[in-house]
Amino acid sequence: MTDHPVDLDKHRGMAAQKATDLRRSLAEVENHVRELREREADLEHRLMTVPSVSWPEAAVKARYLLNLYAASLPAEDTRHRALVTALLDDFARLGGDN
């Protein structure tokens, strides 16, 4: 017996290797998506349960919600997209984020 691991990938055909690579990539992406959803749920829980103590903190919550809203708008809804952009610009200007 040998102490060196055998690289089974070297013994597979090209089609099998590509299928294995795709499965590995898909599993990695699914893991990242799951982690992102968990982090997003944690953030949203904190945004809902921790009260803002200042207007800038409330604006952070509003920015997050506006970005969610803007992401759900159809591409052809340019009027509402422009309103969201104008309000986010106002937050940046008034909050000194420039």
C-alpha positions, -999 to +999 in steps of 0.1 A: +000+000+000+011+036-006+007+067+015+001+089-015-035+096-025-045+085-060-058+114-082-089+097-097-096+127-119-066+118-140-082+084-148-115+098-160-124+106-196-127+142-207-166+141-206-166+127-171-140+152-160-161+181-174-192+167-157-173+164-124-161+200-127-196+212-134-210+194-104-182+209-082-188+244-095-226+241-090-221+229-055-198+258-047-223+283-062-252+268-043-231+270-011-224+307-017-260+314-025-271+297+008-245+317+027-256+350+011-293+343+019-284+336+055-264+368+058-292+387+041-317+373+066-295+382+095-291+417+082-329+421+076-336+408+111-312+433+126-327+461+105-362+452+118-354+447+154-327+473+162-343+508+163-324+536+147-310+562+171-304+589+144-316+600+110-284+587+093-291+552+107-328+554+095-315+565+061-293+533+060-325+512+065-343+533+038-314+529+013-315+491+018-353+490+013-351+513-017-324+492-033-346+461-028-376+480-044-355+492-073-342+457-080-378+444-083-388+472-108-391+462-145-365+477-167-390+497-186-402+515-154-378+544-158-399+569-139-398+549-106-361+541-111-354+578-116-374+586-084-354+560-064-321+574-078-331+609-069-339+600-034-307+580-029-288+611-043-307+632-017-296+609+011-260+611+000-261+649-003-279+654+030-259+628+048-225+642+036-217+610+018-201+629-012 
